[in-house]
Amino acid sequence: MSLFGLGRNQRTFRPKKSAPSGSKGAQLRQHIDATLGSGNLREAVRLPPGEDINEWLAVNTVDFFNQVNLLYGTLTEFCTPEICPTMTAGPKYEYRWADGVQIKKPIEVSAPKYVEFLMDWIESQLDDESIFPQRLGAPFPANFRDVVKTIFKRLFRVYAHIYHTHFQKIVSLKEEAHLNTCFKHFILFTCVSLLQTHQQSFEFSLIDKKELAPLHELIDSIVTY
C-alpha cells in the first residue's frame, strides 16, 4: 500500500494528477517512491545528483497536490460552509481568496469554497504547458519557481486549517499518523530540501517563515531553523 493511500473509505476530492508525461517525471517519480519506501523522508526530499531543480520541483508539486487532495477528501462531509464559514487556521489567521485573474480582490469565502478555488487554480497551473512543460527538454518559464512557491504557500493553508479545525476528527478516523507523516514530508521538502542538494546551493525556501506561523510549534518539532 502506498504511503499516501487512505484505505477503502477514502473520498477523493478530485481525480489524481499525473506527473508530466513528456518530461523526466516518470523517472523522478520512481526515485521518490523508492526513497519514500525506505522510510527516510529527509532523503526523499533531497534533489537527486545531476537532476534539474525545476524538473524536481514540478514532479513534487504534482505529488503534494495529490497528497493534500486525498487528505482533504476525507473531510469533505465535516468541512462544510455551515461548520467552516471562513477559511481559518485558529483564531488569529484567516485566508481570503484571490487568483489575480478572475478574482483580483481577496474575498471572504467558506473553507470548502476556498479549497475548491485553490484546487481548481492549481490544476489550471499544472495543465498549462507554458508553466509545467510536458515535452522533454521544453524550457520552464522564468517565473516558474514563483508559481511553485505560491502553490506550496496555499497548500500549507489547507494543512493549517485541517490541524486547527479538524484534527480531532482526523484522530477519530485514526488518520493522525498518516496526516503527521504527510505534513512532515511537506515541511521537509518546502523548508529543508533546497538546502540539501548535493553540492548545489539554492538560496531560497518554498514558503516564507511568516506564512508558517499558524503551525510553528509543530514545525519546530520537525525541523530546526
C-alpha positions as CSV (number, residue, x, y, z in Angstrom):
1,M,0.0,0.0,0.0
2,S,1.3,3.4,-0.9
3,L,2.5,5.7,1.9
4,F,-0.2,8.2,0.8
5,G,-3.0,5.6,0.4
6,L,-6.0,6.3,2.7
7,G,-7.6,2.9,2.5
8,R,-11.0,1.7,1.3
9,N,-13.0,4.5,2.8
10,Q,-11.1,7.4,1.2
11,R,-13.1,10.1,-0.5
12,T,-11.1,11.6,-3.3
13,F,-11.8,15.3,-3.6
14,R,-11.0,15.2,-7.4
15,P,-9.1,12.9,-9.8
16,K,-5.4,12.3,-9.1
17,K,-3.0,14.2,-11.3
18,S,-0.1,12.5,-13.1
19,A,3.5,13.8,-13.4
20,P,4.3,15.5,-16.7
21,S,4.4,12.6,-19.2
22,G,6.9,14.0,-21.6
23,S,9.4,15.2,-19.0
24,K,11.6,13.1,-16.7
25,G,8.7,12.9,-14.4
26,A,8.3,9.1,-14.5
27,Q,12.0,8.6,-13.7
28,L,11.9,11.1,-10.8
29,R,8.6,9.6,-9.6
30,Q,10.3,6.2,-9.3
31,H,13.1,7.8,-7.3
32,I,10.6,9.4,-4.9
33,D,8.7,6.1,-4.5
34,A,11.9,4.2,-3.8
35,T,13.2,6.7,-1.2
36,L,9.8,7.0,0.5
37,G,9.6,3.3,0.7
38,S,12.8,3.3,2.7
39,G,11.1,5.4,5.3
40,N,13.8,8.2,5.1
41,L,11.8,11.4,4.4
42,R,14.9,13.5,4.5
43,E,16.4,11.5,1.7
44,A,13.1,11.5,-0.2
45,V,13.1,15.3,-0.4
46,R,16.8,15.7,-1.5
47,L,17.4,16.7,-5.1
48,P,18.9,13.6,-6.8
49,P,22.5,14.1,-8.1
50,G,22.6,15.6,-11.6
51,E,18.9,16.3,-11.8
52,D,17.4,19.6,-12.9
53,I,15.9,21.5,-9.9
54,N,12.9,22.7,-11.9
55,E,12.0,19.1,-13.0
56,W,12.3,18.0,-9.4
57,L,10.1,20.9,-8.3
58,A,7.5,20.1,-11.0
59,V,7.2,16.4,-10.1
60,N,6.9,17.1,-6.4
61,T,4.4,19.9,-6.9
62,V,2.1,17.3,-8.6
63,D,2.7,14.8,-5.7
64,F,1.9,17.3,-3.0
65,F,-1.2,18.5,-4.8
66,N,-2.4,14.9,-4.9
67,Q,-1.5,14.3,-1.3
68,V,-3.4,17.3,0.0
69,N,-6.3,16.5,-2.3
70,L,-6.6,13.0,-0.7
71,L,-6.3,14.3,2.8
72,Y,-8.9,16.9,2.3
73,G,-11.1,14.4,0.6
74,T,-11.6,12.5,3.9
75,L,-13.0,15.6,5.5
76,T,-15.4,17.0,2.9
77,E,-18.5,15.9,4.9
78,F,-17.1,17.6,8.0
79,C,-15.7,20.7,6.4
80,T,-18.9,22.4,5.2
81,P,-19.9,26.1,4.8
82,E,-22.0,25.8,7.9
83,I,-19.2,24.3,10.0
84,C,-16.4,26.3,8.4
85,P,-17.9,29.6,7.1
86,T,-14.4,31.1,6.7
87,M,-11.0,29.7,5.8
88,T,-9.2,30.0,9.1
89,A,-6.2,28.5,10.9
90,G,-7.1,29.1,14.5
91,P,-8.5,32.4,15.9
92,K,-5.6,34.6,14.6
93,Y,-5.4,33.6,10.9
94,E,-8.0,34.0,8.2
95,Y,-7.3,33.3,4.5
96,R,-9.2,35.1,1.7
97,W,-9.2,34.0,-1.9
98,A,-7.9,35.8,-5.0
99,D,-6.3,34.3,-8.1
100,G,-5.3,37.6,-9.7
101,V,-7.3,36.9,-12.8
102,Q,-11.0,36.1,-12.2
103,I,-10.9,37.3,-8.6
104,K,-8.4,40.1,-8.2
105,K,-9.5,41.5,-4.9
106,P,-9.3,38.9,-2.0
107,I,-12.8,37.8,-0.9
108,E,-14.0,36.0,2.2
109,V,-15.3,32.5,1.4
110,S,-16.0,29.4,3.4
111,A,-13.2,26.9,3.9
112,P,-14.6,24.3,1.4
113,K,-15.1,27.1,-1.2
114,Y,-11.5,28.3,-0.6
115,V,-10.2,24.7,-1.1
116,E,-12.3,24.3,-4.2
117,F,-11.0,27.6,-5.7
118,L,-7.4,26.6,-4.7
119,M,-7.6,23.1,-6.3
120,D,-9.1,24.5,-9.5
121,W,-6.4,27.1,-9.6
122,I,-3.6,24.6,-9.0
123,E,-5.0,22.3,-11.7
124,S,-5.1,25.2,-14.2
125,Q,-1.4,25.8,-13.4
126,L,-0.4,22.1,-13.7
127,D,-2.3,21.8,-17.0
128,D,-0.7,24.9,-18.6
129,E,2.2,23.6,-20.6
130,S,3.8,27.1,-20.7
131,I,4.2,26.7,-16.9
132,F,4.6,22.9,-16.4
133,P,6.1,21.7,-19.7
134,Q,5.0,18.3,-21.0
135,R,7.6,17.8,-23.7
136,L,11.1,16.6,-22.8
137,G,13.6,19.4,-23.0
138,A,10.9,22.2,-23.1
139,P,12.0,25.2,-21.1
140,F,10.4,26.2,-17.8
141,P,9.2,29.8,-17.6
142,A,11.3,32.4,-15.9
143,N,8.7,32.8,-13.1
144,F,8.4,29.0,-12.6
145,R,9.7,29.0,-9.0
146,D,7.5,31.9,-8.1
147,V,4.4,29.9,-9.3
148,V,5.6,26.9,-7.3
149,K,6.1,28.9,-4.2
150,T,2.6,30.3,-4.4
151,I,1.2,26.8,-4.9
152,F,3.0,25.5,-1.8
153,K,2.1,28.5,0.3
154,R,-1.6,27.9,-0.5
155,L,-1.3,24.1,0.1
156,F,0.1,24.9,3.5
157,R,-3.0,26.8,4.4
158,V,-5.1,23.6,3.8
159,Y,-2.8,21.8,6.3
160,A,-3.1,24.7,8.8
161,H,-6.9,24.6,8.5
162,I,-7.0,20.8,9.0
163,Y,-4.8,20.9,12.1
164,H,-6.6,23.8,13.7
165,T,-10.2,22.9,12.9
166,H,-10.4,19.2,12.1
167,F,-7.6,17.4,14.0
168,Q,-10.0,15.7,16.4
169,K,-12.0,14.4,13.5
170,I,-8.7,13.1,12.0
171,V,-8.0,11.4,15.3
172,S,-11.4,9.8,15.4
173,L,-10.8,8.5,11.8
174,K,-7.5,7.1,13.1
175,E,-5.6,9.0,10.4
176,E,-3.5,11.2,12.6
177,A,-0.3,9.2,12.0
178,H,-0.9,9.5,8.2
179,L,-1.6,13.2,8.5
180,N,1.5,13.8,10.5
181,T,3.7,11.8,8.1
182,C,2.3,13.7,5.1
183,F,2.9,17.1,6.8
184,K,6.4,16.2,7.9
185,H,7.2,15.2,4.3
186,F,5.7,18.5,3.1
187,I,7.7,20.6,5.6
188,L,11.0,18.9,4.9
189,F,10.5,19.5,1.2
190,T,9.5,23.1,1.4
191,C,11.8,24.2,4.2
192,V,14.9,21.9,4.1
193,S,15.3,20.1,0.8
194,L,16.6,23.0,-1.3
195,L,19.4,23.5,1.2
196,Q,20.4,19.9,0.7
197,T,21.0,19.5,-3.0
198,H,24.3,17.5,-3.3
199,Q,26.9,20.2,-4.0
200,Q,24.4,22.7,-5.3
201,S,23.2,25.8,-3.5
202,F,19.7,27.3,-3.8
203,E,19.3,30.3,-1.5
204,F,15.6,30.2,-1.1
205,S,12.8,28.3,0.6
206,L,9.5,27.5,-0.9
207,I,7.4,29.1,1.9
208,D,8.3,32.2,3.8
209,K,8.7,31.6,7.5
210,K,6.0,34.1,8.4
211,E,3.5,32.1,6.4
212,L,4.3,29.1,8.6
213,A,3.3,30.9,11.9
214,P,-0.1,29.1,12.4
215,L,1.7,25.8,12.8
216,H,5.1,27.0,14.1
217,E,5.2,24.8,17.2
218,L,4.5,21.7,15.2
219,I,7.0,22.7,12.5
220,D,9.7,23.4,15.1
221,S,9.3,19.8,16.3
222,I,10.1,18.7,12.7
223,V,12.9,20.9,11.6
224,T,15.2,23.4,13.5
225,Y,15.5,26.8,11.9
